[in-house]
Amino acid sequence: MGQLLMQINREDVVKAALTVERWCAKHKGCGDCPLLNDEDNCMVAMEAPDYWNLEEQLRTRGLKHE
């Protein structure tokens, strides 16, 4: 069978990032984080996703260029 290729667009990426950010904020310190590496450091970024402030940045992204 042929390989099914998933078409991912910008909106899919935004939704996924918001989901990660919200999950991290809700489960901070739970000890069951799927994004920790072997040294218990977040693999996503130097700052934990719950500090990304994506909702605020996404809400104002178009305003900076107008």
C-alpha positions in Angstrom: 0.0 0.0 0.0 1.1 3.6 -0.6 2.1 5.8 2.2 -0.6 8.2 3.4 0.9 11.7 3.4 -0.7 14.1 5.9 -1.1 17.7 4.7 -0.4 19.9 7.7 -1.1 23.6 7.4 -0.3 26.7 9.5 -3.6 26.4 11.4 -2.8 22.8 12.4 0.5 23.9 13.8 -1.1 26.8 15.7 -3.7 24.5 17.2 -1.1 21.9 18.2 1.1 24.5 19.9 -1.8 25.9 21.8 -2.8 22.4 22.9 0.8 21.8 24.2 0.9 25.2 26.0 -2.4 24.6 27.7 -1.6 21.0 28.7 1.7 22.1 30.2 0.1 24.9 32.2 -2.5 22.6 33.6 -0.1 19.7 34.4 3.0 21.6 35.5 4.9 19.6 38.1 2.8 16.5 37.7 5.8 14.3 37.0 4.1 12.7 34.0 5.3 15.1 31.3 5.7 13.5 27.9 8.1 16.4 26.8 10.9 15.7 29.4 14.1 14.2 28.3 16.3 11.9 30.4 17.6 14.8 32.5 14.0 16.0 33.3 14.5 19.0 31.0 11.7 20.2 28.6 12.6 19.1 25.1 10.5 21.8 23.5 12.4 25.0 24.4 14.5 26.6 27.0 11.3 28.0 28.5 8.5 25.6 29.4 5.6 25.8 26.9 3.3 27.3 29.6 5.4 30.5 29.3 5.1 30.9 25.6 2.0 33.2 25.8 0.9 32.0 22.4 -2.7 33.1 22.8 -1.6 36.7 23.4 1.0 36.7 20.6 -1.5 35.1 18.1 -4.2 37.6 19.0 -1.8 40.6 18.3 0.3 39.2 15.4 -1.5 41.1 12.7 -1.6 44.3 14.6 2.2 44.8 14.5 2.3 45.0 10.7 -0.7 47.3 10.1 
